Amino acid sequence: MDQFSLFFAFYSLILGLAIAEVLSGFGRYVRSHSTHKIGAQTALLALLTFVSITATWIDAFTTLRNVVLDVDSLWIPILTSTLYYLAATVVFPSNAADLNHLDEYFAERKRFAVGMLFACELLATYMFLPFMIKGFHDHPESQWLFYLPSHVALKGSYIGILLSRTKRWNVTWMAAVIVILVFLYWDNGTIAHAIEQRYG
């Protein structure tokens, strides 16, 4: 087994545990026949966490092939996966008494959960910064016309969630982040390649 396979197995394990936390929280509602009680805010936060983790897993698989098994190379991905796990643990309440008061629960935990997700996004940007810089040298058109605007919109939407004070804006900004992530990763790289071909 090569170094990437060892790293990716460990990385996938932590991210998998984070996704399991989200799914198990949703499963509690399914078992109690209370899925109708899950409000839009909690549902979108769960979906946002799930999609964010999946996107990070895709990035790791496609760009970290030359990873070295040392602390200098691994501290960012390990910290990122840890923060994802912490965010996932608070998406759904563990206390049965909170199951009927999800809006209040969401309001109390939103900053922590979304803050962890935003921190992961910033860590991912830092981790992939060398690839971005190389991209600006090799394919500036796709970087300026696609990657840079989409990442500015993504980070701005995360800030929007953190600053919003109403349910409507929470839902709007979380939906925006999910749409941007799905747009970026639905057919990973296709739009960038099309731009590169268009501008030679």
Backbone hydrogen bonds in HBPLUS format (Angstrom, degrees):
<---DONOR---> <-ACCEPTOR-->    atom                        ^
c    i                          cat <-CA-CA->   ^        H-A-AA   ^      H-
h    n   atom  resd res      DA  || num        DHA   H-A  angle D-A-AA Bond
n    s   type  num  typ     dist DA aas  dist angle  dist       angle   num
A0006-LEU N   A0002-ASP O   3.13 MM   4  6.46 156.5  2.18 151.5 158.0     1
A0007-PHE N   A0003-GLN O   2.93 MM   4  6.17 168.4  1.94 155.5 158.6     2
A0008-PHE N   A0004-PHE O   2.75 MM   4  5.85 170.7  1.75 157.7 160.8     3
A0009-ALA N   A0005-SER O   3.00 MM   4  6.00 150.1  2.09 140.0 147.2     4
A0010-PHE N   A0006-LEU O   3.27 MM   4  6.49 161.5  2.31 146.4 150.5     5
A0011-TYR N   A0007-PHE O   2.84 MM   4  6.02 167.0  1.85 158.4 162.8     6
A0012-SER N   A0008-PHE O   2.80 MM   4  5.74 161.3  1.83 141.6 147.5     7
A0013-LEU N   A0009-ALA O   3.07 MM   4  6.15 141.9  2.22 134.3 144.3     8
A0014-ILE N   A0010-PHE O   3.25 MM   4  6.64 157.5  2.30 151.2 154.4     9
A0015-LEU N   A0011-TYR O   3.06 MM   4  6.35 171.8  2.07 155.7 158.2    10
A0016-GLY N   A0012-SER O   2.70 MM   4  5.69 148.3  1.80 140.8 150.9    11
A0017-LEU N   A0013-LEU O   2.92 MM   4  6.18 146.7  2.03 143.3 151.7    12
A0018-ALA N   A0014-ILE O   3.07 MM   4  6.41 149.2  2.17 145.0 153.3    13
A0019-ILE N   A0015-LEU O   3.00 MM   4  6.36 160.0  2.04 151.2 155.7    14
A0020-ALA N   A0016-GLY O   2.86 MM   4  6.06 151.7  1.94 143.6 152.4    15
A0021-GLU N   A0017-LEU O   2.98 MM   4  6.25 141.9  2.13 140.7 149.9    16
A0021-GLU N   A0018-ALA O   3.13 MM   3  5.15 123.3  2.47  93.9 107.9    17
A0022-VAL N   A0018-ALA O   3.26 MM   4  6.70 155.0  2.33 147.3 152.5    18
A0023-LEU N   A0019-ILE O   2.94 MM   4  6.22 168.1  1.95 157.0 160.1    19
A0024-SER N   A0020-ALA O   2.77 MM   4  5.83 155.6  1.83 146.3 153.4    20
A0025-GLY N   A0021-GLU O   3.03 MM   4  6.16 151.2  2.11 141.4 148.9    21
A0026-PHE N   A0022-VAL O   3.06 MM   4  6.38 157.8  2.11 148.9 154.7    22
A0027-GLY N   A0023-LEU O   2.77 MM   4  5.95 147.7  1.87 141.8 152.3    23
A0028-ARG N   A0024-SER O   3.08 MM   4  6.36 137.2  2.27 141.1 149.5    24
A0029-TYR N   A0026-PHE O   3.05 MM   3  5.43 127.7  2.34 104.8 117.5    25
A0030-VAL N   A0026-PHE O   3.14 MM   4  6.55 153.7  2.21 147.0 154.9    26
A0031-ARG N   A0027-GLY O   2.88 MM   4  6.10 164.9  1.90 155.7 158.6    27
A0032-SER N   A0028-ARG O   3.14 MM   4  6.25 144.5  2.28 134.6 143.6    28
A0034-SER N   A0029-TYR O   2.84 MM   5  4.91 170.4  1.85 149.7 150.3    29
A0033-HIS N   A0030-VAL O   3.13 MM   3  5.05 161.3  2.17 103.7 108.5    30
A0037-LYS N   A0034-SER O   2.91 MM   3  5.52 161.4  1.94 118.9 125.1    31
A0038-ILE N   A0035-THR O   3.21 MM   3  5.56 162.3  2.25 109.5 114.8    32
A0043-ALA N   A0039-GLY O   3.00 MM   4  6.13 164.6  2.02 154.8 159.8    33
A0044-LEU N   A0040-ALA O   2.93 MM   4  5.95 161.2  1.96 145.4 150.5    34
A0045-LEU N   A0041-GLN O   2.94 MM   4  6.11 152.8  2.01 145.1 153.2    35
A0046-ALA N   A0042-THR O   2.95 MM   4  6.14 157.7  2.00 148.7 154.1    36
A0047-LEU N   A0043-ALA O   2.98 MM   4  6.23 159.9  2.02 146.5 152.2    37
A0048-LEU N   A0044-LEU O   2.72 MM   4  5.83 157.6  1.77 147.4 154.4    38
A0049-THR N   A0045-LEU O   2.93 MM   4  6.08 160.7  1.97 146.3 151.0    39
A0050-PHE N   A0046-ALA O   3.01 MM   4  6.20 161.8  2.04 147.4 152.5    40
A0051-VAL N   A0047-LEU O   2.86 MM   4  6.05 168.4  1.88 155.6 158.3    41
A0052-SER N   A0048-LEU O   2.89 MM   4  5.94 161.0  1.92 149.8 155.6    42
A0053-ILE N   A0049-THR O   3.05 MM   4  6.17 162.3  2.08 148.6 152.9    43
A0054-THR N   A0050-PHE O   3.06 MM   4  6.27 160.8  2.10 147.3 153.0    44
A0055-ALA N   A0051-VAL O   2.90 MM   4  6.11 159.0  1.95 150.9 156.3    45
A0056-THR N   A0052-SER O   3.02 MM   4  6.25 157.6  2.07 147.2 153.0    46
A0057-TRP N   A0053-ILE O   2.95 MM   4  6.19 153.7  2.02 148.8 156.2    47
A0058-ILE N   A0054-THR O   2.98 MM   4  6.28 155.1  2.05 149.1 155.4    48
A0059-ASP N   A0055-ALA O   2.97 MM   4  6.27 160.7  2.01 149.4 154.4    49
A0060-ALA N   A0056-THR O   2.96 MM   4  6.19 162.1  1.99 150.4 154.8    50
A0061-PHE N   A0057-TRP O   3.03 MM   4  6.24 159.0  2.07 147.8 153.3    51
A0062-THR N   A0058-ILE O   3.03 MM   4  6.22 151.5  2.11 151.3 158.6    52
A0063-THR N   A0059-ASP O   2.97 MM   4  5.94 143.8  2.10 152.1 159.9    53
A0064-LEU N   A0060-ALA O   3.15 MM   4  5.30 153.4  2.23 136.1 139.0    54
A0067-VAL N   A0064-LEU O   3.22 MM   3  5.36 152.5  2.30 118.1 115.4    55
A0070-ASP N   A0068-VAL O   2.86 MM   2  5.79 127.4  2.14 112.4  96.2    56
A0074-LEU N   A0070-ASP O   3.05 MM   4  6.14 146.3  2.17 150.1 160.5    57
A0075-TRP N   A0071-VAL O   3.00 MM   4  5.52 142.9  2.14 153.6 151.9    58
A0078-ILE N   A0074-LEU O   3.00 MM   4  6.01 164.5  2.02 159.0 164.0    59
A0079-LEU N   A0075-TRP O   2.93 MM   4  5.89 156.6  1.99 139.7 146.9    60
A0080-THR N   A0076-ILE O   2.83 MM   4  5.96 161.0  1.86 155.6 161.5    61
A0081-SER N   A0077-PRO O   2.97 MM   4  6.13 166.4  1.98 147.2 150.2    62
A0082-THR N   A0078-ILE O   3.00 MM   4  6.14 149.9  2.09 142.0 150.7    63
A0083-LEU N   A0079-LEU O   2.93 MM   4  6.19 158.5  1.98 152.9 157.7    64
A0084-TYR N   A0080-THR O   2.98 MM   4  6.27 154.0  2.04 150.0 157.6    65
A0085-TYR N   A0081-SER O   3.04 MM   4  6.27 153.0  2.11 141.0 147.9    66
A0086-LEU N   A0082-THR O   2.99 MM   4  6.35 156.7  2.04 148.9 155.0    67
A0087-ALA N   A0083-LEU O   2.92 MM   4  6.16 159.2  1.96 149.3 154.7    68
A0088-ALA N   A0084-TYR O   2.90 MM   4  6.11 159.4  1.94 150.1 156.0    69
A0089-THR N   A0085-TYR O   3.05 MM   4  6.30 141.9  2.20 146.1 155.5    70
A0090-VAL N   A0087-ALA O   3.23 MM   3  5.78 153.9  2.30 111.7 118.5    71
A0091-VAL N   A0088-ALA O   3.43 MM   3  5.43 164.1  2.45 103.4 107.9    72
A0098-ASP N   A0095-ASN O   2.96 MM   3  5.62 151.6  2.04 118.3 126.0    73
A0099-LEU N   A0096-ALA O   3.16 MM   3  5.39 158.5  2.21 107.4 114.0    74
A0101-HIS N   A0098-ASP O   3.04 MM   3  5.18 164.5  2.06 110.7 115.2    75
A0105-TYR N   A0101-HIS O   2.99 MM   4  6.25 160.1  2.03 150.3 156.8    76
A0106-PHE N   A0102-LEU O   2.71 MM   4  5.83 161.8  1.74 151.4 156.0    77
A0107-ALA N   A0103-ASP O   3.00 MM   4  6.19 161.1  2.04 144.9 149.7    78
A0108-GLU N   A0104-GLU O   3.10 MM   4  6.34 149.4  2.20 145.7 153.2    79
A0109-ARG N   A0105-TYR O   3.08 MM   4  6.28 142.8  2.22 146.9 157.0    80
A0109-ARG N   A0106-PHE O   3.16 MM   3  5.23 125.8  2.47  96.9 110.7    81
A0110-LYS N   A0106-PHE O   2.75 MM   4  5.42 130.7  1.99 156.6 164.1    82
A0113-ALA N   A0109-ARG O   3.00 MM   4  6.19 174.3  2.00 171.1 169.6    83
A0114-VAL N   A0110-LYS O   2.85 MM   4  5.80 166.6  1.86 163.1 166.4    84
A0115-GLY N   A0111-ARG O   2.85 MM   4  5.43 139.2  2.02 124.7 137.2    85
A0116-MET N   A0112-PHE O   2.94 MM   4  6.14 151.3  2.03 148.3 154.7    86
A0117-LEU N   A0113-ALA O   3.11 MM   4  6.44 155.8  2.17 144.6 151.3    87
A0118-PHE N   A0114-VAL O   2.80 MM   4  6.01 159.5  1.85 151.8 157.4    88
A0119-ALA N   A0115-GLY O   2.89 MM   4  6.03 154.3  1.95 143.0 150.5    89
A0120-CYS N   A0116-MET O   2.97 MM   4  6.23 151.5  2.05 143.5 151.0    90
A0121-GLU N   A0117-LEU O   3.00 MM   4  6.34 149.4  2.09 143.2 151.6    91
A0122-LEU N   A0118-PHE O   2.96 MM   4  6.30 155.7  2.02 150.8 156.8    92
A0123-LEU N   A0119-ALA O   2.87 MM   4  6.11 156.9  1.92 149.4 156.3    93
A0124-ALA N   A0120-CYS O   2.84 MM   4  6.01 154.1  1.91 146.5 153.8    94
A0125-THR N   A0121-GLU O   3.02 MM   4  6.26 153.1  2.09 142.8 149.8    95
A0126-TYR N   A0122-LEU O   2.99 MM   4  6.28 158.6  2.04 147.1 152.7    96
A0127-MET N   A0123-LEU O   2.80 MM   4  6.02 156.3  1.86 148.5 155.7    97
A0128-PHE N   A0124-ALA O   2.92 MM   4  6.08 153.5  1.99 149.0 155.0    98
A0129-LEU N   A0126-TYR O   3.31 MM   3  5.05 163.3  2.34  98.5 102.8    99
A0131-PHE N   A0128-PHE O   3.07 MM   3  5.35 121.5  2.43 104.7 118.8   100
A0132-MET N   A0128-PHE O   3.04 MM   4  6.38 149.2  2.14 149.1 158.8   101
A0132-MET N   A0129-LEU O   3.06 MM   3  4.94 115.8  2.49  93.3 109.4   102
A0133-ILE N   A0129-LEU O   2.87 MM   4  6.13 163.8  1.89 161.0 164.3   103
A0134-LYS N   A0130-PRO O   3.02 MM   4  6.16 159.7  2.06 141.9 147.8   104
A0135-GLY N   A0131-PHE O   2.88 MM   4  6.05 145.5  2.00 136.7 146.9   105
A0136-PHE N   A0132-MET O   2.93 MM   4  6.31 145.8  2.05 149.2 157.7   106
A0137-HIS N   A0133-ILE O   3.26 MM   4  6.61 140.4  2.42 141.0 151.0   107
A0137-HIS N   A0134-LYS O   3.12 MM   3  5.18 128.2  2.41  95.6 109.1   108
A0138-ASP N   A0134-LYS O   2.85 MM   4  6.10 162.9  1.88 155.5 160.6   109
A0139-HIS N   A0135-GLY O   2.68 MM   4  5.21 154.0  1.75 138.6 148.0   110
A0143-GLN N   A0139-HIS O   3.41 MM   4  6.64 154.4  2.48 149.8 157.1   111
A0144-TRP N   A0140-PRO O   2.90 MM   4  6.04 169.2  1.91 157.2 159.1   112
A0145-LEU N   A0141-GLU O   2.87 MM   4  5.84 162.7  1.89 153.5 159.1   113
A0146-PHE N   A0142-SER O   2.98 MM   4  5.28 138.4  2.16 124.7 132.9   114
A0147-TYR N   A0142-SER O   3.07 MM   5  6.52 157.9  2.12 153.4 158.0   115
A0148-LEU N   A0143-GLN O   2.78 MM   5  5.67 166.6  1.80 158.9 161.5   116
A0150-SER N   A0146-PHE O   3.06 MM   4  6.05 162.0  2.09 153.0 158.8   117
A0151-HIS N   A0147-TYR O   2.95 MM   4  6.04 155.5  2.01 150.4 156.9   118
A0152-VAL N   A0148-LEU O   2.99 MM   4  6.13 155.7  2.05 153.4 160.1   119
A0153-ALA N   A0149-PRO O   2.93 MM   4  6.10 160.6  1.97 147.0 152.6   120
A0154-LEU N   A0150-SER O   2.89 MM   4  6.04 149.1  1.98 138.6 147.6   121
A0155-LYS N   A0151-HIS O   2.98 MM   4  6.11 171.6  1.99 148.5 150.0   122
A0156-GLY N   A0152-VAL O   2.87 MM   4  5.93 155.3  1.93 145.8 153.9   123
A0157-SER N   A0153-ALA O   2.95 MM   4  6.05 146.0  2.07 140.0 148.4   124
A0158-TYR N   A0154-LEU O   3.08 MM   4  6.43 150.9  2.16 145.8 153.6   125
A0159-ILE N   A0155-LYS O   3.04 MM   4  6.33 159.7  2.08 148.4 153.4   126
A0160-GLY N   A0156-GLY O   2.90 MM   4  6.15 144.9  2.02 137.5 148.1   127
A0161-ILE N   A0157-SER O   2.99 MM   4  6.37 148.1  2.10 146.8 153.6   128
A0162-LEU N   A0158-TYR O   3.13 MM   4  6.48 163.0  2.16 151.0 154.8   129
A0163-LEU N   A0159-ILE O   2.95 MM   4  6.16 146.4  2.07 149.4 158.4   130
A0164-SER N   A0160-GLY O   2.95 MM   4  5.87 131.7  2.19 143.4 154.4   131
A0170-ASN N   A0166-THR O   2.96 MM   4  6.20 155.7  2.02 150.3 158.0   132
A0171-VAL N   A0167-LYS O   2.95 MM   4  6.14 167.9  1.96 155.8 158.0   133
A0172-THR N   A0168-ARG O   2.93 MM   4  6.12 158.1  1.98 144.0 150.9   134
A0173-TRP N   A0169-TRP O   2.92 MM   4  5.97 173.6  1.93 151.8 153.2   135
A0174-MET N   A0170-ASN O   3.01 MM   4  6.08 161.9  2.04 149.1 154.8   136
A0175-ALA N   A0171-VAL O   2.93 MM   4  5.96 158.6  1.98 146.0 152.5   137
A0176-ALA N   A0172-THR O   2.98 MM   4  6.18 147.5  2.08 141.0 150.4   138
A0177-VAL N   A0173-TRP O   3.03 MM   4  6.34 157.1  2.08 149.2 153.6   139
A0178-ILE N   A0174-MET O   3.06 MM   4  6.31 164.9  2.08 151.7 155.6   140
A0179-VAL N   A0175-ALA O   2.94 MM   4  6.13 162.8  1.97 150.8 155.5   141
A0180-ILE N   A0176-ALA O   2.96 MM   4  6.17 162.6  1.99 151.1 155.8   142
A0181-LEU N   A0177-VAL O   2.94 MM   4  6.16 164.8  1.97 154.1 158.0   143
A0182-VAL N   A0178-ILE O   2.92 MM   4  6.11 166.3  1.94 154.7 158.5   144
A0183-PHE N   A0179-VAL O   2.86 MM   4  5.96 157.7  1.91 147.7 154.7   145
A0184-LEU N   A0180-ILE O   2.88 MM   4  6.11 151.5  1.96 147.4 154.9   146
A0185-TYR N   A0181-LEU O   2.98 MM   4  6.12 151.6  2.06 149.1 156.2   147
A0186-TRP N   A0182-VAL O   2.77 MM   4  5.31 127.6  2.05 149.3 154.2   148
A0190-THR N   A0187-ASP O   2.98 MM   3  5.83 169.3  1.99 153.6 155.5   149
A0193-HIS N   A0189-GLY O   2.93 MM   4  6.05 158.5  1.98 151.2 157.3   150
A0194-ALA N   A0190-THR O   2.96 MM   4  6.19 150.9  2.05 145.5 153.6   151
A0195-ILE N   A0191-ILE O   2.99 MM   4  6.29 154.0  2.06 150.4 156.9   152
A0196-GLU N   A0192-ALA O   2.97 MM   4  6.21 159.5  2.01 149.2 155.0   153
A0197-GLN N   A0193-HIS O   2.95 MM   4  6.16 156.6  2.00 148.1 153.8   154
A0198-ARG N   A0194-ALA O   2.95 MM   4  6.12 152.5  2.03 142.0 150.0   155
A0199-TYR N   A0195-ILE O   3.01 MM   4  6.26 154.4  2.08 152.4 157.7   156
A0200-GLY N   A0196-GLU O   2.88 MM   4  5.77 103.3  2.48 134.6 151.3   157
A0200-GLY N   A0197-GLN O   3.38 MM   3  5.01 157.9  2.43  92.7  98.9   158
